[in-house]
Amino acid sequence: MNLRCVVMGVSGCGKSTVAAALAQRTGATYVDGDALHPPANIAKMARGAALTDDDRWPWLASVGDRLRPGGIVIACSALKRSYRDLIVRQARQPVTFLHLDGTREVLADRMAHRHRHFMPLSLLDSQLATLERPGSDEDAVIVSIDQPVDMIVTRFLTTIRFTDPLEKSQ
């Protein structure tokens, strides 16, 4: 499977954990999208300031570039439709998005119990306000985070295998 996948959602939804598990299960390479941020973005978020679109565009272009060869799963917030569109354009290939969806209460609890992460809990509401859920015309699967990681990965893989037109025609 030449997977190009972005595991997306707001901070605390489990992007890194699910993306790593998905990559391991499919033999893809896992990339933490946070590692593609320029240091200025990390510093800005660490001090509790939300990124602007201008801060994000170069980072999102890097995400798309990294996806281009395929066999890649990236954990990346990809909160807006315009961000996802840029990632797909930059990848120059189809990209599937796995949106990890959860309630504010679950997300806040997860963030409160994380250690050594630059994103403060104070930015959760900003991320939730920015989030544009994937539309029905996007190549995206929405999965609730209130289940074990292996079930999230299985649900995603079952869904994309069922809906992939190339696999259906073979």
Secondary structure, DSSP 8 states (H G I E B T S, - for coil): ---EEEEE-STTS-HHHHHHHHHHHHT-EEEEGGGGS-HHHHHHHHTT----HHHHHHHHHHHHHHHTTSSEEEE----SHHHHHHHHHHHTS--EEEEEE--HHHHHHHHHT--S-S--GGGHHHHHHH-----TTSSEEEEESSS-HHHHHHHHHHHHHHH-HHHHH-
